[in-house]
Amino acid sequence: MHEDWAALGIAAVGIVGLGCQWLAWRLKLPAILFLLIAGIIAGPIMGWIQPQAVFGEHFFALVSLAVAVILFEGSLTLKFSEIKGVSNTVWSIVSIGALVSWAVTSIATHYLLGFEWSLALLFGSLTVVTGPTVIVPLLRTVRPTSRLSNILRWEGILIDPLGALFVVMVYEFIISSSSAQSFEVFGFILVIGFGIGAAAGAGVAEVLRRGWLPEYLQPFGVLTIVLAVFAGSNYLESESGLLTVTVMGMWLANARDVNIQSILHFKENLTIMFITGLFILLAARIDLEDFQALGWSAVILFVVIQLVARPLSIFASTLRSSLGFKEKLFLAWVAPRGIVAASISALFAIKLYNIGMEEAKLLVPLVFMVIIGTVVLQSFTAKPMAKLLGVAETAPRGFLIVGANDVAREVALALSKYDLRVVVTDSNWDYISQAKMAGLEYYYGNPTSSHADEYLDLIGVGHVVAMSPDKHFNIMACMQYLSDFGVNRVFCLRDIKNNNGDKHIVGKKSFGQTLFSGKHSFKKLASLINQGAEVKHTKLSDSFTYQDYLKQYNESLVQPLFVVTTQQRIHMVGDDSEFAPQSGETVVSLIKKQWIGEDRRGERV
């Protein structure tokens, strides 16, 4: 009977977690907010989920392994080759700014809550970390200027693994200091963590590089090694496992000639599962009396973190930057805490309480309070703050082109002539390399992946045009971005002439508009471009109207692609568009080869 209740409890966690993730997706808010609130409601308030009863003595081991996988997956994203161009401002924020924030928060925690210095320093290090999983959804809703968005996004990307490494080292120092030979123990932990982590990372990289594991076994094999390395490090020296897997992930992420994309995607999916279940269980385990024990001092501490620690860290780290005062104010306001703080705090709290630190049991509710408080406060106030300070982005004019093939590149190059941001995305490296040589901005990867959710920068982008050879993928990509951009700004290339009845046609409201009213297939457009067809820009006038334009090109006009208005706005040709450009507007069309260069009235832009 106990097994039935345990199975029912695990299933309930899964259902609640799925609902939280869906709600976060619909509302464009960090999922951690809903997971923690749901856990508190289902656990201490309603008593529906009781983690200790479900997992018994294995709960601690489950939390440890889940946190190890979360830290390893986060460290896999830190590629040094991708952050060479990161501005000095970002590096200052994640170094000088992080240290200032850590110091201010630690001092306030010690004096306001009476925590021991060791525990106060640990809490201060936990609240330094933001992370892309909480920053990116906020940026998509707030839409500050591209400069501020890039700073916040890169801060989250860098502080996620680096902050986790910092937190783990602070914790290791606290643990080792309880020993009579504290410095020797701490040194041994560092040697094991960095030594075994680097060795494991190098070994796994060599296995992958030489193809000793088939591709379908690589995700499972790496996961097994991560768990083995974690457990083995802890066996050699207690508490060294988290440092080991973090170093291992960083090493593997920066190994040369190793493709970790399949591993990264697998770990992302696994991490979502762990985060979903873990945070509900951790929140359900909290005793509401612990919140009451924190009292008003915790509220004052939150105010210090929001209004003192973060502003001081930003202004101290941006003294020599070219940021304006209002830009600094916005950066000082936005810093939601997330996954690393929640997961590590719960694990460390259990361990520290077990070695006699009574105050450690207050660490989890205190961290959860900061996470929920920062996410809720900044989700509701960041957008009005951006508008008030004048740092909100104007209506985005840019385009995300799904596909980097010949057809997509021609359209992307045509759009890029009009002083707007154009990003092409594809999983085919040959196409991406050609886009790179053409000077186009690109994202190498699947635009519908969870990696794209975090790392595909959409600042300045207000439209999506899907032009891959696979019409079904085009539809799926458009459905992914429909809620972000709206029906009138999402365009899908698909040939509808050969559909066999309405029952095989996807309703257009599901994915936006059909590009060119479905008159042309990708195959047809690609064939014409390979035969020499080019994109031509022609400006209309009172003496050369659109009717004159149609008469001149006659049958050599393949398809008008878009029109540029006198206000420099782009209107793509979509579903049954009433395409009637006016004088002063520029018509951009695909023209067959024999007519290229023969237009005496049109003007190339």
VENFENBEL-V143873 format. One record per pair of residues at least 12 apart in sequence whose ideal C-beta (glycine too) atoms are under 8 Angstrom apart, sorted by sequence separation. I is the first residue (numbers start at 1). GAP is how many residues later the second one is. If there is no record, write none. Layout:
I;GAP
I;GAP
This chain:
229;12
230;12
233;12
348;12
349;12
412;12
432;12
443;12
466;12
478;12
561;12
21;13
107;13
139;13
173;13
176;13
315;13
318;13
399;13
443;13
464;13
478;13
560;13
20;14
21;14
106;14
109;14
139;14
172;14
175;14
207;14
230;14
314;14
349;14
401;14
443;14
464;14
478;14
559;14
20;15
106;15
109;15
229;15
230;15
348;15
349;15
409;15
429;15
477;15
229;16
399;16
408;16
424;16
426;16
563;16
106;17
135;17
136;17
172;17
314;17
315;17
423;17
424;17
425;17
427;17
464;17
475;17
17;18
20;18
105;18
106;18
135;18
172;18
204;18
311;18
314;18
345;18
346;18
408;18
422;18
423;18
424;18
425;18
426;18
427;18
474;18
496;18
563;18
566;18
19;19
102;19
105;19
106;19
226;19
229;19
345;19
422;19
423;19
424;19
425;19
427;19
474;19
475;19
492;19
560;19
566;19
586;19
104;20
135;20
136;20
404;20
421;20
423;20
425;20
474;20
492;20
494;20
565;20
17;21
103;21
132;21
135;21
169;21
172;21
204;21
311;21
399;21
401;21
403;21
404;21
405;21
425;21
464;21
471;21
490;21
491;21
492;21
494;21
497;21
564;21
16;22
102;22
105;22
134;22
226;22
310;22
345;22
398;22
399;22
401;22
403;22
404;22
409;22
425;22
463;22
471;22
487;22
490;22
491;22
492;22
493;22
496;22
497;22
563;22
564;22
101;23
102;23
105;23
310;23
397;23
398;23
399;23
400;23
401;23
402;23
403;23
405;23
408;23
412;23
462;23
471;23
489;23
490;23
491;23
492;23
493;23
495;23
563;23
132;24
397;24
398;24
399;24
401;24
402;24
404;24
416;24
466;24
471;24
488;24
491;24
494;24
495;24
497;24
563;24
564;24
130;25
131;25
132;25
168;25
200;25
310;25
342;25
398;25
400;25
409;25
413;25
464;25
466;25
468;25
487;25
488;25
495;25
533;25
563;25
16;26
101;26
102;26
130;26
341;26
342;26
405;26
409;26
458;26
463;26
464;26
465;26
466;26
467;26
487;26
495;26
535;26
562;26
101;27
306;27
404;27
413;27
425;27
462;27
463;27
464;27
466;27
485;27
493;27
494;27
495;27
560;27
561;27
131;28
132;28
403;28
404;28
412;28
448;28
463;28
465;28
482;28
560;28
561;28
130;29
131;29
200;29
341;29
342;29
409;29
448;29
482;29
493;29
495;29
560;29
561;29
12;30
98;30
129;30
130;30
222;30
337;30
341;30
404;30
447;30
482;30
528;30
559;30
128;31
129;31
404;31
409;31
425;31
475;31
479;31
558;31
559;31
131;32
197;32
448;32
479;32
493;32
557;32
558;32
16;33
130;33
196;33
337;33
338;33
423;33
447;33
478;33
525;33
558;33
129;34
337;34
423;34
447;34
478;34
525;34
546;34
557;34
558;34
128;35
129;35
336;35
423;35
475;35
546;35
556;35
557;35
12;36
13;36
196;36
197;36
404;36
475;36
546;36
553;36
556;36
12;37
196;37
337;37
338;37
125;38
128;38
129;38
336;38
337;38
404;38
421;38
423;38
520;38
545;38
549;38
553;38
556;38
128;39
335;39
336;39
421;39
520;39
556;39
9;40
193;40
196;40
420;40
421;40
519;40
9;41
125;41
126;41
192;41
222;41
540;41
542;41
546;41
564;41
125;42
336;42
426;42
540;42
541;42
553;42
219;43
223;43
335;43
336;43
516;43
540;43
541;43
9;44
10;44
192;44
200;44
204;44
218;44
219;44
223;44
334;44
540;44
9;45
122;45
125;45
192;45
218;45
222;45
333;45
402;45
539;45
540;45
197;46
201;46
205;46
209;46
539;46
540;46
553;46
193;47
197;47
201;47
205;47
215;47
219;47
223;47
400;47
539;47
540;47
552;47
5;48
6;48
122;48
189;48
192;48
196;48
197;48
200;48
201;48
204;48
209;48
219;48
333;48
334;48
464;48
467;48
538;48
539;48
5;49
6;49
121;49
122;49
188;49
194;49
197;49
198;49
201;49
202;49
209;49
333;49
466;49
537;49
538;49
552;49
189;50
193;50
197;50
198;50
201;50
205;50
208;50
465;50
471;50
537;50
538;50
552;50
189;51
192;51
193;51
197;51
200;51
201;51
208;51
471;51
537;51
538;51
122;52
185;52
188;52
192;52
196;52
208;52
333;52
536;52
121;53
190;53
193;53
194;53
197;53
198;53
202;53
205;53
469;53
535;53
536;53
548;53
549;53
189;54
193;54
197;54
201;54
411;54
468;54
469;54
535;54
536;54
77;55
119;55
330;55
467;55
535;55
536;55
118;56
330;56
400;56
411;56
517;56
534;56
535;56
74;57
408;57
469;57
515;57
516;57
517;57
533;57
534;57
544;57
93;58
400;58
515;58
516;58
517;58
533;58
543;58
544;58
118;59
330;59
408;59
513;59
515;59
517;59
533;59
534;59
282;60
329;60
407;60
408;60
514;60
517;60
532;60
533;60
536;60
90;61
94;61
98;61
282;61
285;61
330;61
400;61
513;61
514;61
529;61
531;61
532;61
538;61
89;62
93;62
327;62
398;62
399;62
402;62
405;62
513;62
528;62
531;62
534;62
87;63
175;63
279;63
326;63
396;63
397;63
398;63
399;63
400;63
402;63
403;63
405;63
533;63
536;63
538;63
539;63
87;64
90;64
94;64
175;64
275;64
279;64
282;64
326;64
327;64
396;64
398;64
399;64
400;64
401;64
402;64
403;64
405;64
528;64
532;64
538;64
539;64
90;65
94;65
98;65
278;65
301;65
305;65
326;65
396;65
397;65
398;65
399;65
400;65
402;65
403;65
525;65
537;65
538;65
393;66
396;66
397;66
399;66
401;66
402;66
403;66
536;66
537;66
538;66
539;66
87;67
91;67
172;67
302;67
306;67
393;67
395;67
508;67
537;67
86;68
90;68
94;68
98;68
171;68
172;68
275;68
278;68
294;68
298;68
302;68
306;68
536;68
537;68
94;69
293;69
305;69
83;71
171;71
172;71
290;71
294;71
298;71
302;71
306;71
402;71
403;71
86;72
290;72
294;72
402;72
83;74
168;74
169;74
290;74
291;74
83;75
168;75
290;75
294;75
402;75
402;76
165;78
168;78
286;78
291;78
78;79
286;79
77;80
78;80
165;81
400;81
491;81
78;82
164;82
165;82
282;82
286;82
77;83
78;83
491;83
77;84
78;84
161;85
165;85
283;85
74;86
75;86
407;86
488;86
74;87
161;88
75;89
161;89
71;90
74;90
75;90
71;93
71;97
32;101
31;102
32;102
242;102
30;103
30;104
30;107
463;107
465;107
29;108
30;108
28;109
29;109
463;109
28;112
29;112
239;112
24;113
28;113
407;115
405;117
407;118
407;119
410;119
406;120
417;120
405;121
414;121
407;122
413;122
406;123
414;123
406;124
410;124
411;124
410;125
418;146
414;147
415;147
414;148
419;149
411;150
418;150
420;150
418;152
69;154
72;154
415;155
69;157
68;158
69;158
68;159
65;162
68;162
65;165
64;166
75;170
71;171
75;171
78;171
399;171
74;172
75;172
78;172
397;172
68;173
72;173
75;173
76;173
81;173
167;173
171;173
397;173
68;174
71;174
72;174
75;174
76;174
79;174
80;174
414;174
67;175
71;175
74;175
75;175
78;175
79;175
69;176
72;176
73;176
76;176
77;176
78;176
147;176
164;176
168;176
175;176
64;177
68;177
72;177
76;177
163;177
167;177
171;177
178;177
71;178
75;178
127;178
174;178
272;178
148;179
152;179
147;180
151;180
160;180
164;180
175;180
410;180
113;181
268;181
269;181
127;182
145;182
148;182
152;182
268;182
148;183
268;183
76;184
113;184
261;184
265;184
112;185
113;185
265;185
112;186
144;186
265;186
76;187
77;187
264;187
418;187
76;188
112;188
113;188
417;188
112;189
73;191
76;191
109;192
112;192
142;192
108;193
73;194
72;195
73;195
105;196
108;196
138;196
73;197
108;197
69;198
73;198
138;198
105;199
135;199
104;200
105;200
108;200
69;201
70;201
108;201
135;201
69;202
134;202
134;203
70;204
104;204
105;204
134;204
69;205
70;205
104;205
130;205
133;205
134;205
130;206
133;206
130;207
131;207
66;208
70;208
101;208
104;208
129;208
130;208
131;208
100;209
101;209
104;209
129;209
131;209
127;210
66;211
67;211
101;211
126;211
129;211
66;212
100;212
101;212
129;212
100;213
126;214
127;214
63;215
98;215
126;215
97;216
100;216
96;217
97;217
100;217
63;218
126;218
63;219
97;219
126;219
93;220
96;220
97;220
93;221
96;221
97;221
59;222
95;222
123;222
93;224
92;225
93;225
55;226
92;226
122;226
89;228
92;228
89;229
92;229
51;230
49;231
51;231
49;232
88;232
89;232
51;233
52;233
88;233
119;233
50;234
51;234
89;234
49;235
42;238
93;238
119;238
141;238
118;239
35;240
39;240
43;240
44;240
119;240
123;240
127;240
138;240
142;240
143;240
35;241
39;241
43;241
116;241
119;241
122;241
126;241
134;241
138;241
141;241
142;241
38;242
39;242
42;242
43;242
44;242
141;242
144;242
32;243
36;243
39;243
40;243
43;243
44;243
45;243
116;243
123;243
127;243
143;243
148;243
31;244
35;244
39;244
40;244
44;244
115;244
119;244
123;244
138;244
142;244
149;244
31;245
35;245
38;245
39;245
114;245
37;246
40;246
113;246
145;246
32;247
36;247
39;247
115;247
144;247
145;247
146;247
35;248
144;248
145;248
113;249
143;249
144;249
142;250
143;250
21;251
113;253
143;253
21;255
20;256
18;258
17;259
17;260
20;260
14;262
13;263
14;263
17;263
13;264
16;264
74;265
74;266
13;267
13;268
70;269
71;269
70;270
71;272
70;273
71;273
146;275
67;276
66;277
67;277
67;279
67;280
63;283
64;283
63;284
63;287
60;290
157;298
153;304
30;306
32;306
36;306
32;307
150;307
30;308
149;308
150;309
32;310
149;310
146;313
146;314
143;316
136;317
136;318
140;318
139;320
133;321
132;322
132;323
40;328
36;332
36;335
37;335
36;336
33;338
32;339
33;339
33;342
32;343
33;343
140;344
30;345
29;346
33;346
30;349
29;350
77;377
77;378
28;455
28;456
26;457
